[in-house]
Amino acid sequence: MAENGKRPSALMMWLGLADNAFTRQKTVKFGDASAVNSGRFYSIAVVVVLFTLWTLSSIFGWVEPFFWPPLDGTVERAAKLINEGFRNVALWEHVWISVYRVISGVLLGALVGIPLGFAMGLSSIARGLFDPIVEFMRPIPPLALIPLIILWFGIDETAKIFLLFLASLFIMTIAARSGVSSVKISKVHAAYSLGASRIQILRHVILPNTLPEIFTGIRTAMGVCWGTVVAAELVAADRGVGSMIMIAKNFLQTDTVVIGILIIGAIGYAIEMVMRWLERLLVPWKGKG
Amino acid sequence: MDGIHIDNVSMTFTLPGAADIHALKDVSLEIGAGEIVTVLGPSGCGKTTLLNIIAGFLSPTRGAVRLNGHEVRGPDAERGMVFQQGALFEWLNVERNIAFGPNMAGRPRAETRAKVENLLNLVGLAGFGEKPVYQLSGGMQQRVALARCLANDPDVILMDEPLGALDALTREKMQGLILKLWQETGKTILLITHSVEEALFLGSRLIVMAPRPGRIEKDYRLPFAERGLTQDPREVKSSTDYVERREEILSMIWSMEEEIMAGGTGE
């Protein structure tokens, strides 16, 4: 047992209220990032406090339901949305159509962006040709393209997926290109000396070397596209979470708006968690080169 | 099998608006099949350039390198490379790293598996086949690099400071392993190093290079590698003739370094 203090319990460590023996012995903690623990106790506390405030304000009617809905009403509305849907469309269908748009957009973006990024990383001509386009398009927020896309495609499904395709295309291109550029020349040389052909170098050295960065690209693209899809649905759509909260606003259904926002946040969080899990599973060698 | 013929190789780098850099000037060298040759010299003497030319990664400005009766025009499986570090494929486990060459050549699986098993034993990594390479220590990673190179059965093995990133103790062990591999496989080995002690111990022949322009300064034939196969390395390295040679070469390199400093232009 440590001389300095008692052995901390696993629960206290998990909550971040106790440090492990090594951190406890440190005298310099301010500025040492590794001495900062999860602080999970405070995370739990803040969620509990917010929830309690909402409950109390519902009970005592502190806030006009027009600005923020009471808890019981919201729960009721949520049950109704789940059972009856919103405007003749089931709730899960609103959520699914948004998720479906994001996945299609990201996949299409990856399908075009990854080969484009490879070409730009491997050939001077391709880099020269596409660099001005990619660098010019990159800083433009996808939402700024909505008017143009509506002019081109109208407001049907193609328009939304094309917008998300553009949003992920440049992210994926840049990720793939930077992955290709970061391949260590000694690995490529080693592979040539082991008798690999160009196509084998591409398939067995450059591609796996690039996967971690491609994965980071997909993660970023998923996040950006999720934000974009909701915003795009606010502008022009009759289905999807974004359209749901926009229409609800027109009917002054604050509770539906809040439920929509909670769903958007939760799905965005879930996407990030799934991607992190996939990353650990699929590219465990990330950062170990 | 044939040795390496380096015939009047010069390498000049031309840059706009700057003086030409003569990395190598008229370098000629014959390396016999089965020789283990070490190359030593201060930084900027062109030893890595020479190795890259033999490997086929660089094409010399003048002259040519020949092996097995043909001119070297690019990298090839007949010339294996071992790098200082970071050249293993971290997405493959130890076994698959070693099997890379045979797999690319499409060799039968069973044959490759047996070969990998043998090599794991030879380099002292039996039982580590399934491990990801990034979980191995630096010394073990270099063992994998050696085995990967041998799996391809090259005629020549080129080593670019293969032990440069290792700690002193691991380095000594690995020197023993390189000598053992040389003895058991009979490969022609060309090894570049910064360490005088290592160059003396591993080379049955030691080439000292000098900078500006990069050239061969001395060509020693040495008995220490042969002795190291049978004797304790510590004994070899403390013998009088070894120590004398070491001092001689150290002062040679030292004076070259001083000349570079006096030259002032630096690298």
Interface residues (C-beta under 8 A of the other chain):
Chain A: K184 S186 K187 H189 A190 A191 Y192 S193 L194 G195 A196 S197 Q200 H204 V205 P208 N209 L211 V283 P284 W285 K288 G289
Chain B: A55 G56 F57 G74 P75 D76 A77 R79 G80 M81 F83 Q84 G86 A87 L88 F89 E90 W91 L92 F100 G101 M104 A105 P132 Y134 R148 C149 N152 P154 L158
